[in-house]
Amino acid sequence: MKILVTGGTGYIGSHTAVELQEKGYEVIIVDNLSNSSIEVLDNIALITGKRPLFEQFDLTDREHTAIFFQKHSDIDAIIHFAAFKAVGESVEKPLMYYRNNLVSLMNILQGMIDNRIRNIVFSSSCTVYGQPDKLPVSENSPIKKAWSPYGNTKQMSEEIIQFTADVNDIQAILLRYFNPIGAHESALIGELPIGVPNCLMPYITQTAIGIREYLRVWGDDYPTPDGTAIRDYIHVVDLAKAHVIAIERMIEQKGKEKVEVFNLGTGNGFSVMEVIQSFERSTGVKLNYQIMGRRSGDVVEVWSDTEFANRELGWKAEKTLDEMTLSAWKWEETLNQKVKSEKRKAK
Ligand code: UD1
């Protein structure tokens, strides 16, 4: 079975490529390397003993994408991760986000139709729910008006897939991720933010290692027990495993509808302060932080109703918050060792 993983050198994509290869799938990665590094392929090979096939190009290039699909019409399923994902940047540059995230998806769907590729798993986000009225948030919760172009591209992508699947021989699974953190236990792959991270976990580990002076905690006056905002953090390897199950479900024709939607979270909400405490507990490292005002666009609290994914996929997130924060730290330490040894070599 040959699986195309777009964005496969990225954070979630690389962990998924590993899990797929461990299960015996042949993986072909397409990535334009706009936000990831080619070395990730070597590290996937170190973990699994096999280097995935790789092609570097931009999926917004319609002609190139069409030629790629003609060449690889034996692909059995696609997992589409490749997308821009920085909420703040999307507000600054909306058209860049719409063009990149939507055009690439449409080119992929066209390639599927032209080459009779039936199965696609799409990387969506709990951001489609906005601030839900009821918690935990289930797959049937209403989709709220998007707070950012990024979130809007996820909503629109889901709709594009739904309408395209309705009139073509295509089935899809839309996976709505909560907050993925952590890294592979080998510490050979992990999150690699370019520039200053926006997300909490890489900001914590970069602060603890000394790259950043202190973490800014965005708001402690929320209506939550400790005043800081609450999210459902999920270990990236648990998340990656759910993708393999989604692929199996489609290939084995176990789906109940042409387009299925699953939330991928743990069902537990943790506050920013609880994540900091977990980091300090699991690593023994003290973290500098300062309380700041709220970050605009942040929701107060969101966590997942996992019942449907647990039952239908037979999947459950297993790792604890301490395992997540510790694995993120081990990855940061590995990156730090690498930087140090490169500096030594340069001298
Ligand atoms: C949001 C989206 C998520 C999307 C992701 C893309 C929601 C609910 N979630 O994640 O779907 O995929 O963006 O990047 O809309 N924090 C700090 N200091 C920091 C960084 C973060 O206090 O330096 C706090 C935030 O205010 C928030 C929590 O940590 O309360 C998590 O933030 P982050 O990691 O950026 O993820 P979300 O904004 O939840």
Boltz pocket constraint, residues with backbone or C-beta under 6 A from the ligand:
constraints:
  - pocket:
      binder: B
      contacts: [[A, 85], [A, 86], [A, 87], [A, 125], [A, 126], [A, 127], [A, 128], [A, 130], [A, 177], [A, 178], [A, 179], [A, 197], [A, 198], [A, 199], [A, 200], [A, 201], [A, 203], [A, 215], [A, 216], [A, 217], [A, 218], [A, 219], [A, 229], [A, 230], [A, 231], [A, 272], [A, 295], [A, 297], [A, 298], [A, 299], [A, 302]]
      max_distance: 6.0
